[in-house]
Amino acid sequence: MSRPWPAGRHRRVDSEFPVRIPVPNLAGAAQGNTGIPGVWRFDSGLPGPHAVITSLIHGNEFTGAAVLLRWLRQELRPRRGVLTLVFANLEAFARFDPEDPTLSRYVDEDMNRVWSHAILDGPRDSLELRRARALRPVIEAADALLDLHSMLWPSEPLMLTGRSRAARALAVAVGAPATVVLDGMHPDGPRMMDHTPFAAPGTHRVALLAEAGLHWEPGTTEMAEACASGFLRALGMIHGAPEPDRSGAAVWEVTKGIAATSRQFIFTEPFRGGVVIPRAGTLIARDGNAEIRTPHDDCMLVMPSPRVMRGHVAVRLARREAR
């Protein structure tokens, strides 16, 4: 028998960051079927990978959660292996307010900066750390992980992954977004995709992080679903997903992260994420009295943040992968 799912609520406000999509009602999804709130597991009974798709690591990034909610309503099941769907930071999401949508990213701290053994096993405490510890066995059981996110500032959609051949191959096979970025450890703290099970040398496990577009735009939900369905198709876990066109795929590798060292960090123009600066030495930002210039030709700006706190990453720089 199909489970009844309540309709979402929708309120558009005029602000710097208008919410143009319905806010999903996750009351039913929050129950889960594993004993862990917000975690759903479906076992095909046939050999295959254990795929985990996470959403809502940040409470105001709910396009991925809307996709997973729709899949639950449609009773999507894997044709092989095990599929686990995760609605992560339900506490932060419960505080989402369309009139001030940036405030519910987290309650105590960023849940996507705590994924190391030292932090998870350490003495610190926060709401997000408690939730990460509860989700830890779910994440560490994954053969393949897809973490669905969206972005506050204008940028082309990106698929981020580690630098292993297996992770790169899976990211390209997913087919959406067309831009794949090979990234190292995030300077602000370890993300879920940086967690040791996915980053240790020789591991068979892989993790991808999809930045599907702007937080509250209709096209972002569509891209998140394309990422998630492409992920399962690439793993051979669903039928019917269209074969992606890989002719436009581009793979980039992060070469440098730029952190603000002052409170006066400012870009020279309102760069959109994914823009490619043709010439090395081009001035792209000023950090107090310091000039920030591109270190190499054809330098892509990965998720530039025009408002950044001192000590935090303002932009990552990438070059096209050498063939």
C-alpha positions as CSV (number, residue, x, y, z in Angstrom):
1,M,0.0,0.0,0.0
2,S,1.3,3.4,-0.9
3,R,2.1,5.8,1.9
4,P,0.2,9.1,1.9
5,W,2.6,12.0,1.5
6,P,1.4,15.5,2.4
7,A,1.8,18.3,-0.2
8,G,4.6,20.9,0.2
9,R,4.1,24.5,1.2
10,H,5.1,27.3,-1.0
11,R,5.6,31.0,-0.2
12,R,7.5,33.3,-2.4
13,V,9.0,36.5,-1.0
14,D,10.8,39.4,-2.6
15,S,14.3,39.4,-1.2
16,E,17.9,39.1,-2.3
17,F,17.4,35.3,-2.4
18,P,13.8,34.6,-3.5
19,V,12.5,31.0,-2.9
20,R,11.0,30.0,-6.2
21,I,10.2,26.4,-5.5
22,P,7.9,24.7,-3.0
23,V,9.4,23.8,0.4
24,P,8.8,20.1,0.7
25,N,6.9,18.7,3.7
26,L,9.3,16.0,5.0
27,A,7.1,14.8,7.9
28,G,6.7,11.3,6.4
29,A,10.3,11.1,5.1
30,A,11.6,12.0,8.5
31,Q,10.4,8.6,9.9
32,G,12.8,6.4,7.9
33,N,12.6,2.6,7.9
34,T,15.9,1.7,9.5
35,G,15.5,2.9,13.1
36,I,17.5,6.0,12.3
37,P,15.2,9.0,11.6
38,G,15.4,10.2,8.0
39,V,17.2,7.1,6.7
40,W,15.5,4.7,4.2
41,R,17.0,1.5,3.0
42,F,15.8,-0.7,0.2
43,D,17.5,-4.1,-0.5
44,S,16.9,-5.7,-3.9
45,G,17.9,-9.1,-2.6
46,L,20.3,-9.4,-5.5
47,P,24.1,-8.9,-5.5
48,G,25.2,-5.4,-6.3
49,P,26.7,-2.2,-4.8
50,H,25.4,-0.4,-1.7
51,A,24.6,3.1,-3.0
52,V,23.9,5.9,-0.5
53,I,22.3,9.2,-1.6
54,T,22.3,11.9,1.0
55,S,20.4,15.2,0.9
56,L,19.8,18.0,3.3
57,I,23.3,18.0,4.8
58,H,22.6,21.7,5.0
59,G,19.1,22.5,6.2
60,N,18.3,25.1,3.6
61,E,19.5,23.0,0.6
62,F,16.3,21.0,0.0
63,T,16.2,20.4,-3.7
64,G,17.9,17.1,-3.3
65,A,15.5,16.2,-0.5
66,A,12.6,17.1,-2.8
67,V,13.9,14.5,-5.3
68,L,14.3,11.8,-2.7
69,L,10.9,12.5,-1.3
70,R,9.4,12.1,-4.8
71,W,11.2,8.8,-5.2
72,L,9.7,7.6,-1.9
73,R,6.3,8.5,-3.1
74,Q,6.9,6.7,-6.4
75,E,8.3,3.7,-4.5
76,L,11.5,3.6,-6.5
77,R,13.5,0.4,-5.8
78,P,16.9,-0.8,-6.9
79,R,17.0,-3.6,-9.4
80,R,20.2,-4.9,-7.8
81,G,22.2,-4.1,-4.7
82,V,21.1,-1.9,-1.8
83,L,19.9,1.7,-2.0
84,T,19.9,4.0,1.0
85,L,18.3,7.5,0.9
86,V,19.2,10.0,3.7
87,F,17.5,13.2,4.8
88,A,20.3,14.4,7.0
89,N,19.9,17.7,8.9
90,L,16.2,17.6,9.6
91,E,16.6,19.9,12.7
92,A,18.1,22.7,10.6
93,F,15.5,22.2,7.8
94,A,12.7,22.5,10.4
95,R,13.9,26.1,11.0
96,F,13.8,27.1,7.3
97,D,12.1,30.4,6.7
98,P,11.6,31.6,3.1
99,E,11.8,35.2,4.4
100,D,15.4,34.6,5.6
101,P,16.4,31.4,3.9
102,T,20.1,31.5,4.6
103,L,19.8,31.2,8.3
104,S,18.9,27.5,8.4
105,R,22.1,26.1,6.8
106,Y,22.9,24.5,10.2
107,V,22.0,24.9,13.9
108,D,25.4,24.7,15.6
109,E,28.0,24.0,12.9
110,D,28.4,23.0,9.3
111,M,27.6,19.3,9.1
112,N,29.8,19.0,6.0
113,R,33.0,20.0,7.8
114,V,33.1,17.2,10.5
115,W,33.8,14.1,8.6
116,S,37.1,12.8,10.0
117,H,37.8,10.2,12.6
118,A,39.5,12.8,14.8
119,I,36.3,14.9,14.9
120,L,33.7,12.2,15.0
121,D,35.6,10.3,17.7
122,G,36.6,13.5,19.6
123,P,35.2,15.2,22.6
124,R,33.4,18.1,20.8
125,D,29.6,18.2,20.9
126,S,27.0,19.9,18.7
127,L,23.7,19.1,17.2
128,E,25.3,18.4,13.8
129,L,28.0,16.3,15.3
130,R,25.5,14.1,17.1
131,R,23.6,13.6,13.9
132,A,26.8,12.9,11.9
133,R,27.7,10.3,14.5
134,A,24.3,8.7,14.2
135,L,24.6,8.6,10.4
136,R,28.2,7.4,10.4
137,P,27.5,3.7,10.1
138,V,25.1,4.5,7.2
139,I,27.8,6.5,5.4
140,E,30.6,4.1,6.1
141,A,28.6,1.2,4.7
142,A,28.4,2.8,1.2
143,D,30.3,1.4,-1.7
144,A,29.2,4.5,-3.7
145,L,28.0,7.8,-2.1
146,L,26.3,10.8,-3.8
147,D,25.8,13.9,-1.7
148,L,23.3,16.3,-3.1
149,H,23.9,20.0,-2.6
150,S,23.0,23.4,-4.1
151,M,24.7,26.8,-4.1
152,L,23.9,30.3,-2.8
153,W,25.9,32.3,-5.4
154,P,25.5,32.0,-9.2
155,S,27.5,29.2,-10.6
156,E,27.4,26.5,-13.3
157,P,26.4,23.1,-11.8
158,L,29.4,21.0,-10.8
159,M,30.2,17.4,-9.8
160,L,33.0,17.3,-7.2
161,T,34.9,14.2,-6.4
162,G,38.2,13.0,-5.1
163,R,41.2,12.3,-7.3
164,S,41.0,8.5,-7.5
165,R,40.5,7.0,-10.9
166,A,37.4,5.2,-9.7
167,A,35.8,8.3,-8.5
168,R,36.6,10.2,-11.6
169,A,35.3,7.5,-13.8
170,L,32.0,7.3,-11.9
171,A,31.6,11.1,-12.0
172,V,32.0,11.2,-15.7
173,A,29.7,8.2,-16.1
174,V,26.9,9.9,-14.2
175,G,26.8,12.4,-17.1
176,A,25.3,15.4,-15.2
177,P,26.5,18.0,-14.5
178,A,28.8,18.2,-17.5
179,T,31.6,19.7,-15.4
180,V,33.5,17.4,-13.1
181,V,36.0,18.9,-10.6
182,L,38.7,16.7,-9.0
183,D,39.1,18.2,-5.5
184,G,41.3,17.6,-2.5
185,M,40.5,18.0,1.1
186,H,38.4,21.1,1.7
187,P,40.5,23.7,3.6
188,D,37.6,24.6,5.9
189,G,37.2,21.1,7.1
190,P,36.5,17.5,6.0
191,R,33.4,17.0,3.9
192,M,31.5,13.7,3.8
193,M,33.2,13.0,0.4
194,D,36.6,13.5,2.2
195,H,35.9,10.9,4.9
196,T,38.5,8.2,5.1
197,P,36.5,5.3,3.7
198,F,36.3,7.2,0.4
199,A,39.7,8.9,0.5
200,A,42.1,6.3,1.7
201,P,44.6,5.0,-0.9
202,G,43.4,1.8,-2.5
203,T,39.9,2.0,-1.3
204,H,37.1,0.6,-3.5
205,R,34.6,3.1,-2.2
206,V,33.8,6.3,-4.1
207,A,32.0,9.5,-3.1
208,L,30.6,12.3,-5.3
209,L,29.3,15.7,-4.3
210,A,26.8,17.3,-6.7
211,E,26.4,21.1,-6.6
212,A,23.2,21.1,-8.7
213,G,22.7,24.9,-9.1
214,L,21.2,27.8,-7.1
215,H,19.4,26.8,-3.9
216,W,15.8,27.7,-4.6
217,E,15.4,27.6,-8.4
218,P,13.3,25.1,-10.3
219,G,16.2,24.1,-12.6
220,T,18.2,23.0,-9.6
221,T,15.7,20.3,-8.6
222,E,15.8,19.0,-12.2
223,M,19.6,18.9,-12.1
224,A,19.6,17.2,-8.7
225,E,17.3,14.5,-10.1
226,A,19.5,14.1,-13.2
227,C,22.5,13.6,-11.0
228,A,20.8,11.1,-8.7
229,S,19.2,9.0,-11.5
230,G,22.5,9.1,-13.5
231,F,24.3,7.9,-10.5
232,L,22.1,4.9,-10.1
233,R,22.1,4.2,-13.8
234,A,25.9,4.3,-13.8
235,L,25.9,1.7,-11.0
236,G,23.4,-0.5,-12.9
237,M,20.8,-0.1,-10.2
238,I,17.8,1.3,-12.1
239,H,16.3,0.9,-15.6
240,G,15.0,3.6,-17.9
241,A,17.3,6.5,-17.1
242,P,18.4,8.1,-20.3
243,E,21.9,7.6,-21.4
244,P,23.7,11.0,-20.9
245,D,25.5,12.8,-23.6
246,R,29.2,12.9,-22.5
247,S,30.4,14.8,-25.5
248,G,30.5,18.1,-23.6
249,A,32.0,16.6,-20.4
250,A,35.0,18.5,-19.0
251,V,37.2,17.4,-16.1
252,W,39.0,20.0,-14.0
253,E,41.5,19.6,-11.2
254,V,41.7,22.0,-8.2
255,T,45.2,23.5,-8.0
256,K,44.7,26.0,-5.2
257,G,42.3,27.2,-2.6
258,I,42.2,31.0,-1.8
259,A,41.2,31.8,1.8
260,A,40.5,35.4,2.9
261,T,43.1,36.7,5.3
262,S,41.4,40.0,6.0
263,R,37.9,41.4,6.3
264,Q,38.4,43.3,3.1
265,F,38.4,40.4,0.6
266,I,36.7,41.6,-2.6
267,F,36.6,40.2,-6.2
268,T,37.4,42.6,-9.0
269,E,34.0,41.8,-10.6
270,P,31.0,39.6,-9.8
271,F,32.4,36.4,-11.2
272,R,30.0,33.5,-11.8
273,G,31.2,30.1,-10.7
274,G,32.6,28.1,-13.5
275,V,34.0,31.1,-15.4
276,V,37.4,30.4,-17.0
277,I,40.1,33.1,-16.9
278,P,42.2,32.7,-20.0
279,R,45.5,34.3,-18.9
280,A,47.8,33.6,-15.9
281,G,48.5,36.6,-13.8
282,T,45.0,38.1,-14.2
283,L,43.9,40.1,-11.2
284,I,40.7,38.5,-9.8
285,A,40.5,39.8,-6.2
286,R,42.0,41.9,-3.6
287,D,42.5,40.8,0.0
288,G,43.2,43.9,2.0
289,N,46.4,45.1,0.3
290,A,47.2,41.8,-1.3
291,E,46.4,41.0,-4.9
292,I,45.0,37.7,-5.9
293,R,45.9,36.6,-9.5
294,T,45.3,33.5,-11.5
295,P,48.3,31.1,-11.2
296,H,48.0,29.6,-14.6
297,D,46.3,30.0,-18.0
298,D,42.7,28.7,-18.4
299,C,41.9,29.0,-14.7
300,M,38.4,28.1,-13.7
301,L,36.9,29.7,-10.6
302,V,35.2,27.1,-8.5
303,M,32.3,28.4,-6.4
304,P,33.5,32.0,-5.7
305,S,31.9,33.5,-2.6
306,P,31.6,37.3,-2.8
307,R,30.9,37.4,1.0
308,V,33.5,35.5,2.9
309,M,34.6,35.6,6.5
310,R,38.3,35.9,7.3
311,G,40.0,32.5,7.4
312,H,37.4,30.9,5.1
313,V,37.8,29.8,1.5
314,A,36.7,32.5,-1.0
315,V,37.3,30.5,-4.2
316,R,39.1,27.4,-5.4
317,L,41.1,27.6,-8.6
318,A,41.2,24.7,-11.1
319,R,42.9,23.8,-14.4
320,R,41.6,21.5,-17.1
321,E,42.8,17.9,-16.7
322,A,45.6,17.0,-19.0
323,R,44.7,14.2,-21.4
